[in-house]
Structures are given as C-alpha cells and as structure tokens.
Amino acid sequence: MNGLVQYFKDARAELGRVTWPSREQVLEGTQAVLVFVIALSVVVYLYDLIFGNLVKLVLP
C-alpha cells in the first residue's frame, strides 16, 4: 500500500514539471488537425466517387 501512495506522490510531482502548451498553441494545433481531416475527407470522397463510377462502367 505504501508503494501505491508513493507512486501517486511521484506522479503528482512529475505533472508539476510538465510544460503545458498555451491556449493559443492548443487552438493552432486543433485548427491544423481539423484542416487536415477535412482535406483528407475530401480526397477520400473524390477517390470513392471516381472508383465508384469506374466500377459502374465495368460491371453491367
């Protein structure tokens, strides 16, 4: 039980040494991820559209 208490004390101390990102950095990262996801979604949609139409041409 003593080891568990020490673990949580050490974990709390380690979290105090973490350099947390600023609000602006979090927002910039979130925006970058959203833009990437939207762009990738458009690319996948276009591939699906193209290959779907090609399959319709090949199959009766």
All heavy atoms as a GROMACS GRO file, in nm:
protein
  477
    1MET      N    1   0.083  -0.120   0.000
    1MET     CA    2   0.000   0.000   0.000
    1MET      C    3   0.087   0.126   0.000
    1MET      O    4   0.051   0.225  -0.060
    1MET     CB    5  -0.093  -0.005   0.122
    1MET     CG    6  -0.198   0.100   0.120
    1MET     SD    7  -0.312   0.069  -0.016
    1MET     CE    8  -0.436   0.186   0.018
    2ASN      N    9   0.200   0.118   0.070
    2ASN     CA   10   0.290   0.233   0.078
    2ASN      C   11   0.348   0.267  -0.059
    2ASN      O   12   0.369   0.383  -0.091
    2ASN     CB   13   0.401   0.204   0.179
    2ASN     CG   14   0.475   0.330   0.218
    2ASN    OD1   15   0.427   0.440   0.192
    2ASN    ND2   16   0.589   0.313   0.282
    3GLY      N   17   0.374   0.162  -0.140
    3GLY     CA   18   0.427   0.184  -0.275
    3GLY      C   19   0.327   0.256  -0.363
    3GLY      O   20   0.364   0.339  -0.447
    4LEU      N   21   0.199   0.227  -0.346
    4LEU     CA   22   0.094   0.291  -0.424
    4LEU      C   23   0.084   0.440  -0.391
    4LEU      O   24   0.072   0.524  -0.480
    4LEU     CB   25  -0.040   0.222  -0.400
    4LEU     CG   26  -0.158   0.268  -0.483
    4LEU    CD1   27  -0.132   0.244  -0.631
    4LEU    CD2   28  -0.285   0.198  -0.439
    5VAL      N   29   0.093   0.471  -0.263
    5VAL     CA   30   0.089   0.612  -0.220
    5VAL      C   31   0.210   0.687  -0.276
    5VAL      O   32   0.196   0.799  -0.327
    5VAL     CB   33   0.084   0.620  -0.065
    5VAL    CG1   34   0.101   0.764  -0.019
    5VAL    CG2   35  -0.046   0.560  -0.012
    6GLN      N   36   0.326   0.624  -0.271
    6GLN     CA   37   0.447   0.687  -0.325
    6GLN      C   38   0.434   0.709  -0.475
    6GLN      O   39   0.478   0.811  -0.528
    6GLN     CB   40   0.570   0.602  -0.293
    6GLN     CG   41   0.700   0.667  -0.334
    6GLN     CD   42   0.725   0.799  -0.260
    6GLN    OE1   43   0.699   0.810  -0.141
    6GLN    NE2   44   0.773   0.898  -0.332
    7TYR      N   45   0.374   0.612  -0.544
    7TYR     CA   46   0.353   0.626  -0.689
    7TYR      C   47   0.272   0.750  -0.720
    7TYR      O   48   0.306   0.828  -0.810
    7TYR     CB   49   0.283   0.501  -0.744
    7TYR     CG   50   0.239   0.517  -0.886
    7TYR    CD1   51   0.329   0.506  -0.992
    7TYR    CD2   52   0.106   0.546  -0.916
    7TYR    CE1   53   0.289   0.523  -1.124
    7TYR    CE2   54   0.065   0.562  -1.047
    7TYR     CZ   55   0.157   0.551  -1.150
    7TYR     OH   56   0.116   0.568  -1.280
    8PHE      N   57   0.161   0.770  -0.650
    8PHE     CA   58   0.076   0.887  -0.676
    8PHE      C   59   0.145   1.017  -0.638
    8PHE      O   60   0.127   1.120  -0.704
    8PHE     CB   61  -0.058   0.872  -0.605
    8PHE     CG   62  -0.152   0.778  -0.676
    8PHE    CD1   63  -0.186   0.657  -0.619
    8PHE    CD2   64  -0.204   0.810  -0.800
    8PHE    CE1   65  -0.271   0.569  -0.685
    8PHE    CE2   66  -0.289   0.724  -0.867
    8PHE     CZ   67  -0.322   0.602  -0.809
    9LYS      N   68   0.226   1.016  -0.534
    9LYS     CA   69   0.302   1.135  -0.497
    9LYS      C   70   0.402   1.170  -0.608
    9LYS      O   71   0.416   1.286  -0.646
    9LYS     CB   72   0.376   1.114  -0.365
    9LYS     CG   73   0.288   1.120  -0.244
    9LYS     CD   74   0.370   1.101  -0.117
    9LYS     CE   75   0.283   1.105   0.007
    9LYS     NZ   76   0.362   1.085   0.130
   10ASP      N   77   0.471   1.068  -0.659
   10ASP     CA   78   0.567   1.090  -0.766
   10ASP      C   79   0.498   1.137  -0.895
   10ASP      O   80   0.549   1.224  -0.966
   10ASP     CB   81   0.647   0.962  -0.794
   10ASP     CG   82   0.740   0.926  -0.680
   10ASP    OD1   83   0.770   1.015  -0.597
   10ASP    OD2   84   0.784   0.809  -0.676
   11ALA      N   85   0.382   1.078  -0.923
   11ALA     CA   86   0.308   1.118  -1.043
   11ALA      C   87   0.265   1.264  -1.034
   11ALA      O   88   0.274   1.339  -1.131
   11ALA     CB   89   0.186   1.028  -1.062
   12ARG      N   90   0.219   1.305  -0.916
   12ARG     CA   91   0.178   1.445  -0.897
   12ARG      C   92   0.297   1.539  -0.913
   12ARG      O   93   0.286   1.644  -0.975
   12ARG     CB   94   0.113   1.461  -0.760
   12ARG     CG   95   0.061   1.599  -0.735
   12ARG     CD   96  -0.010   1.605  -0.600
   12ARG     NE   97  -0.044   1.739  -0.564
   12ARG     CZ   98  -0.164   1.794  -0.586
   12ARG    NH1   99  -0.258   1.725  -0.642
   12ARG    NH2  100  -0.187   1.918  -0.549
   13ALA      N  101   0.410   1.500  -0.859
   13ALA     CA  102   0.530   1.583  -0.871
   13ALA      C  103   0.574   1.593  -1.017
   13ALA      O  104   0.615   1.700  -1.064
   13ALA     CB  105   0.642   1.526  -0.785
   14GLU      N  106   0.565   1.483  -1.090
   14GLU     CA  107   0.603   1.483  -1.231
   14GLU      C  108   0.511   1.574  -1.313
   14GLU      O  109   0.556   1.644  -1.403
   14GLU     CB  110   0.599   1.341  -1.286
   14GLU     CG  111   0.658   1.325  -1.423
   14GLU     CD  112   0.807   1.351  -1.428
   14GLU    OE1  113   0.877   1.325  -1.329
   14GLU    OE2  114   0.854   1.400  -1.533
   15LEU      N  115   0.383   1.573  -1.283
   15LEU     CA  116   0.289   1.661  -1.354
   15LEU      C  117   0.320   1.808  -1.329
   15LEU      O  118   0.290   1.893  -1.413
   15LEU     CB  119   0.145   1.630  -1.313
   15LEU     CG  120   0.085   1.504  -1.374
   15LEU    CD1  121  -0.053   1.477  -1.315
   15LEU    CD2  122   0.076   1.515  -1.524
   16GLY      N  123   0.379   1.838  -1.217
   16GLY     CA  124   0.418   1.976  -1.188
   16GLY      C  125   0.535   2.022  -1.273
   16GLY      O  126   0.554   2.142  -1.294
   17ARG      N  127   0.614   1.928  -1.324
   17ARG     CA  128   0.730   1.963  -1.406
   17ARG      C  129   0.698   1.967  -1.555
   17ARG      O  130   0.782   2.003  -1.637
   17ARG     CB  131   0.842   1.863  -1.383
   17ARG     CG  132   0.904   1.873  -1.244
   17ARG     CD  133   1.027   1.788  -1.233
   17ARG     NE  134   0.996   1.646  -1.228
   17ARG     CZ  135   0.984   1.574  -1.117
   17ARG    NH1  136   1.002   1.633  -1.000
   17ARG    NH2  137   0.958   1.446  -1.122
   18VAL      N  138   0.576   1.929  -1.591
   18VAL     CA  139   0.537   1.926  -1.732
   18VAL      C  140   0.520   2.069  -1.783
   18VAL      O  141   0.465   2.155  -1.716
   18VAL     CB  142   0.405   1.847  -1.750
   18VAL    CG1  143   0.353   1.859  -1.892
   18VAL    CG2  144   0.424   1.702  -1.712
   19THR      N  145   0.569   2.093  -1.904
   19THR     CA  146   0.547   2.222  -1.969
   19THR      C  147   0.421   2.210  -2.054
   19THR      O  148   0.420   2.144  -2.158
   19THR     CB  149   0.667   2.259  -2.059
   19THR    OG1  150   0.785   2.258  -1.980
   19THR    CG2  151   0.648   2.395  -2.122
   20TRP      N  152   0.315   2.271  -2.006
   20TRP     CA  153   0.186   2.261  -2.075
   20TRP      C  154   0.179   2.364  -2.187
   20TRP      O  155   0.230   2.475  -2.175
   20TRP     CB  156   0.072   2.283  -1.976
   20TRP     CG  157   0.069   2.180  -1.868
   20TRP    CD1  158   0.117   2.192  -1.741
   20TRP    CD2  159   0.020   2.046  -1.879
   20TRP    NE1  160   0.098   2.075  -1.672
   20TRP    CE2  161   0.039   1.984  -1.754
   20TRP    CE3  162  -0.040   1.974  -1.982
   20TRP    CZ2  163   0.001   1.853  -1.729
   20TRP    CZ3  164  -0.078   1.843  -1.957
   20TRP    CH2  165  -0.058   1.784  -1.833
   21PRO      N  166   0.113   2.330  -2.299
   21PRO     CA  167   0.100   2.426  -2.409
   21PRO      C  168   0.006   2.540  -2.370
   21PRO      O  169  -0.084   2.523  -2.287
   21PRO     CB  170   0.042   2.344  -2.523
   21PRO     CG  171  -0.028   2.230  -2.457
   21PRO     CD  172   0.049   2.202  -2.331
   22SER      N  173   0.028   2.654  -2.434
   22SER     CA  174  -0.060   2.768  -2.408
   22SER      C  175  -0.193   2.747  -2.481
   22SER      O  176  -0.206   2.659  -2.566
   22SER     CB  177   0.005   2.898  -2.456
   22SER     OG  178   0.015   2.896  -2.598
   23ARG      N  179  -0.289   2.828  -2.448
   23ARG     CA  180  -0.420   2.818  -2.513
   23ARG      C  181  -0.408   2.841  -2.663
   23ARG      O  182  -0.473   2.774  -2.742
   23ARG     CB  183  -0.515   2.920  -2.450
   23ARG     CG  184  -0.655   2.917  -2.507
   23ARG     CD  185  -0.748   3.013  -2.432
   23ARG     NE  186  -0.879   3.018  -2.490
   23ARG     CZ  187  -0.978   2.934  -2.460
   23ARG    NH1  188  -0.958   2.838  -2.373
   23ARG    NH2  189  -1.096   2.945  -2.518
   24GLU      N  190  -0.323   2.935  -2.702
   24GLU     CA  191  -0.304   2.964  -2.843
   24GLU      C  192  -0.244   2.844  -2.917
   24GLU      O  193  -0.284   2.812  -3.029
   24GLU     CB  194  -0.216   3.087  -2.862
   24GLU     CG  195  -0.279   3.219  -2.818
   24GLU     CD  196  -0.273   3.239  -2.667
   24GLU    OE1  197  -0.186   3.177  -2.602
   24GLU    OE2  198  -0.356   3.314  -2.614
   25GLN      N  199  -0.149   2.778  -2.854
   25GLN     CA  200  -0.087   2.660  -2.916
   25GLN      C  201  -0.189   2.548  -2.932
   25GLN      O  202  -0.190   2.478  -3.035
   25GLN     CB  203   0.031   2.612  -2.832
   25GLN     CG  204   0.150   2.704  -2.835
   25GLN     CD  205   0.258   2.662  -2.736
   25GLN    OE1  206   0.228   2.611  -2.628
   25GLN    NE2  207   0.384   2.684  -2.773
   26VAL      N  208  -0.274   2.530  -2.833
   26VAL     CA  209  -0.377   2.426  -2.842
   26VAL      C  210  -0.474   2.459  -2.955
   26VAL      O  211  -0.511   2.370  -3.034
   26VAL     CB  212  -0.452   2.411  -2.708
   26VAL    CG1  213  -0.572   2.319  -2.722
   26VAL    CG2  214  -0.359   2.360  -2.600
   27LEU      N  215  -0.515   2.585  -2.966
   27LEU     CA  216  -0.608   2.624  -3.072
   27LEU      C  217  -0.544   2.608  -3.211
   27LEU      O  218  -0.609   2.561  -3.304
   27LEU     CB  219  -0.656   2.767  -3.052
   27LEU     CG  220  -0.750   2.789  -2.933
   27LEU    CD1  221  -0.781   2.937  -2.915
   27LEU    CD2  222  -0.878   2.710  -2.951
   28GLU      N  223  -0.418   2.645  -3.225
   28GLU     CA  224  -0.349   2.629  -3.353
   28GLU      C  225  -0.338   2.481  -3.390
   28GLU      O  226  -0.359   2.444  -3.506
   28GLU     CB  227  -0.210   2.691  -3.347
   28GLU     CG  228  -0.210   2.842  -3.348
   28GLU     CD  229  -0.071   2.900  -3.329
   28GLU    OE1  230   0.027   2.823  -3.327
   28GLU    OE2  231  -0.060   3.023  -3.317
   29GLY      N  232  -0.305   2.398  -3.294
   29GLY     CA  233  -0.296   2.255  -3.321
   29GLY      C  234  -0.430   2.195  -3.360
   29GLY      O  235  -0.439   2.113  -3.451
   30THR      N  236  -0.535   2.239  -3.291
   30THR     CA  237  -0.669   2.190  -3.322
   30THR      C  238  -0.711   2.233  -3.462
   30THR      O  239  -0.768   2.153  -3.538
   30THR     CB  240  -0.770   2.244  -3.219
   30THR    OG1  241  -0.728   2.202  -3.088
   30THR    CG2  242  -0.909   2.192  -3.246
   31GLN      N  243  -0.682   2.357  -3.498
   31GLN     CA  244  -0.716   2.404  -3.632
   31GLN      C  245  -0.640   2.326  -3.738
   31GLN      O  246  -0.697   2.290  -3.842
   31GLN     CB  247  -0.686   2.553  -3.644
   31GLN     CG  248  -0.780   2.641  -3.566
   31GLN     CD  249  -0.736   2.786  -3.564
   31GLN    OE1  250  -0.625   2.820  -3.604
   31GLN    NE2  251  -0.823   2.873  -3.513
   32ALA      N  252  -0.514   2.298  -3.714
   32ALA     CA  253  -0.434   2.223  -3.811
   32ALA      C  254  -0.491   2.082  -3.830
   32ALA      O  255  -0.501   2.034  -3.943
   32ALA     CB  256  -0.289   2.216  -3.764
   33VAL      N  257  -0.530   2.019  -3.721
   33VAL     CA  258  -0.587   1.885  -3.730
   33VAL      C  259  -0.720   1.889  -3.805
   33VAL      O  260  -0.746   1.804  -3.892
   33VAL     CB  261  -0.606   1.824  -3.589
   33VAL    CG1  262  -0.690   1.698  -3.594
   33VAL    CG2  263  -0.471   1.794  -3.527
   34LEU      N  264  -0.805   1.986  -3.776
   34LEU     CA  265  -0.934   1.996  -3.846
   34LEU      C  266  -0.916   2.019  -3.995
   34LEU      O  267  -0.986   1.958  -4.077
   34LEU     CB  268  -1.018   2.107  -3.783
   34LEU     CG  269  -1.076   2.077  -3.646
   34LEU    CD1  270  -1.149   2.199  -3.590
   34LEU    CD2  271  -1.168   1.957  -3.651
   35VAL      N  272  -0.823   2.107  -4.032
   35VAL     CA  273  -0.799   2.132  -4.174
   35VAL      C  274  -0.749   2.005  -4.242
   35VAL      O  275  -0.794   1.970  -4.352
   35VAL     CB  276  -0.698   2.248  -4.192
   35VAL    CG1  277  -0.646   2.255  -4.335
   35VAL    CG2  278  -0.762   2.379  -4.151
   36PHE      N  279  -0.658   1.933  -4.179
   36PHE     CA  280  -0.605   1.810  -4.235
   36PHE      C  281  -0.716   1.705  -4.250
   36PHE      O  282  -0.725   1.638  -4.354
   36PHE     CB  283  -0.493   1.755  -4.148
   36PHE     CG  284  -0.434   1.628  -4.199
   36PHE    CD1  285  -0.348   1.628  -4.307
   36PHE    CD2  286  -0.466   1.506  -4.139
   36PHE    CE1  287  -0.294   1.511  -4.355
   36PHE    CE2  288  -0.413   1.389  -4.186
   36PHE     CZ  289  -0.327   1.391  -4.295
   37VAL      N  290  -0.800   1.690  -4.150
   37VAL     CA  291  -0.908   1.592  -4.156
   37VAL      C  292  -1.007   1.626  -4.266
   37VAL      O  293  -1.052   1.538  -4.341
   37VAL     CB  294  -0.979   1.580  -4.019
   37VAL    CG1  295  -1.109   1.504  -4.029
   37VAL    CG2  296  -0.888   1.515  -3.918
   38ILE      N  297  -1.041   1.754  -4.280
   38ILE     CA  298  -1.134   1.795  -4.385
   38ILE      C  299  -1.073   1.771  -4.522
   38ILE      O  300  -1.139   1.717  -4.613
   38ILE     CB  301  -1.175   1.942  -4.366
   38ILE    CG1  302  -1.265   1.955  -4.242
   38ILE    CG2  303  -1.247   1.995  -4.489
   38ILE    CD1  304  -1.290   2.097  -4.198
   39ALA      N  305  -0.946   1.807  -4.540
   39ALA     CA  306  -0.880   1.786  -4.669
   39ALA      C  307  -0.872   1.636  -4.702
   39ALA      O  308  -0.900   1.596  -4.816
   39ALA     CB  309  -0.740   1.848  -4.667
   40LEU      N  310  -0.837   1.555  -4.606
   40LEU     CA  311  -0.828   1.411  -4.629
   40LEU      C  312  -0.965   1.353  -4.660
   40LEU      O  313  -0.977   1.264  -4.745
   40LEU     CB  314  -0.766   1.342  -4.508
   40LEU     CG  315  -0.733   1.195  -4.523
   40LEU    CD1  316  -0.632   1.174  -4.636
   40LEU    CD2  317  -0.678   1.140  -4.394
   41SER      N  318  -1.068   1.402  -4.594
   41SER     CA  319  -1.204   1.356  -4.620
   41SER      C  320  -1.246   1.388  -4.763
   41SER      O  321  -1.310   1.305  -4.830
   41SER     CB  322  -1.304   1.420  -4.522
   41SER     OG  323  -1.275   1.381  -4.391
   42VAL      N  324  -1.211   1.506  -4.811
   42VAL     CA  325  -1.244   1.544  -4.950
   42VAL      C  326  -1.170   1.452  -5.048
   42VAL      O  327  -1.229   1.406  -5.146
   42VAL     CB  328  -1.210   1.693  -4.974
   42VAL    CG1  329  -1.217   1.727  -5.122
   42VAL    CG2  330  -1.303   1.782  -4.894
   43VAL      N  331  -1.044   1.425  -5.022
   43VAL     CA  332  -0.966   1.338  -5.110
   43VAL      C  333  -1.027   1.197  -5.113
   43VAL      O  334  -1.045   1.139  -5.221
   43VAL     CB  335  -0.818   1.332  -5.066
   43VAL    CG1  336  -0.742   1.223  -5.139
   43VAL    CG2  337  -0.752   1.467  -5.090
   44VAL      N  338  -1.061   1.143  -4.998
   44VAL     CA  339  -1.121   1.009  -4.992
   44VAL      C  340  -1.256   1.009  -5.063
   44VAL      O  341  -1.289   0.914  -5.135
   44VAL     CB  342  -1.133   0.962  -4.846
   44VAL    CG1  343  -1.217   0.835  -4.835
   44VAL    CG2  344  -0.996   0.938  -4.785
   45TYR      N  345  -1.335   1.112  -5.045
   45TYR     CA  346  -1.464   1.122  -5.113
   45TYR      C  347  -1.446   1.123  -5.265
   45TYR      O  348  -1.519   1.055  -5.338
   45TYR     CB  349  -1.539   1.247  -5.068
   45TYR     CG  350  -1.663   1.275  -5.150
   45TYR    CD1  351  -1.778   1.198  -5.132
   45TYR    CD2  352  -1.665   1.375  -5.246
   45TYR    CE1  353  -1.891   1.221  -5.208
   45TYR    CE2  354  -1.778   1.398  -5.322
   45TYR     CZ  355  -1.891   1.322  -5.303
   45TYR     OH  356  -2.003   1.344  -5.378
   46LEU      N  357  -1.349   1.200  -5.312
   46LEU     CA  358  -1.326   1.206  -5.457
   46LEU      C  359  -1.279   1.071  -5.512
   46LEU      O  360  -1.324   1.029  -5.619
   46LEU     CB  361  -1.225   1.316  -5.489
   46LEU     CG  362  -1.274   1.459  -5.466
   46LEU    CD1  363  -1.162   1.559  -5.488
   46LEU    CD2  364  -1.392   1.490  -5.557
   47TYR      N  365  -1.189   1.004  -5.441
   47TYR     CA  366  -1.146   0.870  -5.483
   47TYR      C  367  -1.266   0.775  -5.486
   47TYR      O  368  -1.281   0.696  -5.579
   47TYR     CB  369  -1.039   0.813  -5.390
   47TYR     CG  370  -0.900   0.858  -5.423
   47TYR    CD1  371  -0.814   0.905  -5.323
   47TYR    CD2  372  -0.850   0.855  -5.553
   47TYR    CE1  373  -0.686   0.946  -5.352
   47TYR    CE2  374  -0.723   0.896  -5.583
   47TYR     CZ  375  -0.640   0.941  -5.481
   47TYR     OH  376  -0.513   0.982  -5.511
   48ASP      N  377  -1.351   0.781  -5.387
   48ASP     CA  378  -1.470   0.696  -5.382
   48ASP      C  379  -1.561   0.725  -5.500
   48ASP      O  380  -1.614   0.632  -5.563
   48ASP     CB  381  -1.543   0.716  -5.251
   48ASP     CG  382  -1.666   0.629  -5.239
   48ASP    OD1  383  -1.653   0.505  -5.253
   48ASP    OD2  384  -1.775   0.683  -5.215
   49LEU      N  385  -1.580   0.850  -5.530
   49LEU     CA  386  -1.664   0.890  -5.642
   49LEU      C  387  -1.607   0.838  -5.775
   49LEU      O  388  -1.680   0.779  -5.856
   49LEU     CB  389  -1.676   1.043  -5.645
   49LEU     CG  390  -1.783   1.105  -5.732
   49LEU    CD1  391  -1.920   1.067  -5.682
   49LEU    CD2  392  -1.767   1.256  -5.732
   50ILE      N  393  -1.478   0.857  -5.794
   50ILE     CA  394  -1.414   0.814  -5.919
   50ILE      C  395  -1.419   0.662  -5.933
   50ILE      O  396  -1.462   0.610  -6.036
   50ILE     CB  397  -1.268   0.865  -5.923
   50ILE    CG1  398  -1.267   1.016  -5.939
   50ILE    CG2  399  -1.191   0.797  -6.036
   50ILE    CD1  400  -1.130   1.080  -5.917
   51PHE      N  401  -1.376   0.590  -5.830
   51PHE     CA  402  -1.373   0.444  -5.840
   51PHE      C  403  -1.513   0.384  -5.843
   51PHE      O  404  -1.536   0.282  -5.907
   51PHE     CB  405  -1.290   0.384  -5.728
   51PHE     CG  406  -1.143   0.404  -5.746
   51PHE    CD1  407  -1.069   0.478  -5.656
   51PHE    CD2  408  -1.077   0.352  -5.856
   51PHE    CE1  409  -0.933   0.498  -5.673
   51PHE    CE2  410  -0.941   0.370  -5.876
   51PHE     CZ  411  -0.869   0.444  -5.784
   52GLY      N  412  -1.608   0.447  -5.777
   52GLY     CA  413  -1.747   0.400  -5.784
   52GLY      C  414  -1.802   0.410  -5.925
   52GLY      O  415  -1.868   0.318  -5.974
   53ASN      N  416  -1.773   0.520  -5.992
   53ASN     CA  417  -1.818   0.537  -6.131
   53ASN      C  418  -1.744   0.442  -6.225
   53ASN      O  419  -1.804   0.390  -6.321
   53ASN     CB  420  -1.800   0.682  -6.176
   53ASN     CG  421  -1.906   0.772  -6.116
   53ASN    OD1  422  -2.016   0.730  -6.087
   53ASN    ND2  423  -1.868   0.896  -6.092
   54LEU      N  424  -1.616   0.415  -6.201
   54LEU     CA  425  -1.542   0.320  -6.283
   54LEU      C  426  -1.600   0.179  -6.268
   54LEU      O  427  -1.612   0.105  -6.367
   54LEU     CB  428  -1.394   0.321  -6.246
   54LEU     CG  429  -1.314   0.442  -6.291
   54LEU    CD1  430  -1.171   0.434  -6.234
   54LEU    CD2  431  -1.311   0.452  -6.441
   55VAL      N  432  -1.638   0.142  -6.149
   55VAL     CA  433  -1.697   0.010  -6.127
   55VAL      C  434  -1.830   0.001  -6.198
   55VAL      O  435  -1.863  -0.102  -6.258
   55VAL     CB  436  -1.710  -0.019  -5.976
   55VAL    CG1  437  -1.797  -0.142  -5.949
   55VAL    CG2  438  -1.574  -0.036  -5.912
   56LYS      N  439  -1.909   0.107  -6.195
   56LYS     CA  440  -2.038   0.107  -6.265
   56LYS      C  441  -2.019   0.093  -6.416
   56LYS      O  442  -2.102   0.033  -6.484
   56LYS     CB  443  -2.116   0.235  -6.234
   56LYS     CG  444  -2.173   0.238  -6.096
   56LYS     CD  445  -2.248   0.370  -6.071
   56LYS     CE  446  -2.294   0.378  -5.928
   56LYS     NZ  447  -2.355   0.509  -5.898
   57LEU      N  448  -1.911   0.148  -6.469
   57LEU     CA  449  -1.884   0.134  -6.612
   57LEU      C  450  -1.842  -0.008  -6.649
   57LEU      O  451  -1.878  -0.058  -6.757
   57LEU     CB  452  -1.774   0.232  -6.655
   57LEU     CG  453  -1.810   0.379  -6.661
   57LEU    CD1  454  -1.686   0.463  -6.690
   57LEU    CD2  455  -1.917   0.405  -6.766
   58VAL      N  456  -1.768  -0.073  -6.561
   58VAL     CA  457  -1.716  -0.206  -6.590
   58VAL      C  458  -1.824  -0.313  -6.569
   58VAL      O  459  -1.838  -0.405  -6.649
   58VAL     CB  460  -1.592  -0.236  -6.504
   58VAL    CG1  461  -1.548  -0.380  -6.518
   58VAL    CG2  462  -1.479  -0.141  -6.539
   59LEU      N  463  -1.898  -0.303  -6.461
   59LEU     CA  464  -2.000  -0.403  -6.430
   59LEU      C  465  -2.133  -0.362  -6.492
   59LEU      O  466  -2.170  -0.246  -6.493
   59LEU     CB  467  -2.015  -0.416  -6.278
   59LEU     CG  468  -1.893  -0.465  -6.203
   59LEU    CD1  469  -1.922  -0.466  -6.054
   59LEU    CD2  470  -1.851  -0.603  -6.249
   60PRO      N  471  -2.206  -0.463  -6.541
   60PRO     CA  472  -2.336  -0.430  -6.605
   60PRO      C  473  -2.442  -0.390  -6.504
   60PRO      O  474  -2.444  -0.414  -6.393
   60PRO     CB  475  -2.375  -0.559  -6.676
   60PRO     CG  476  -2.290  -0.666  -6.619
   60PRO     CD  477  -2.173  -0.601  -6.554
   0.00000   0.00000   0.00000
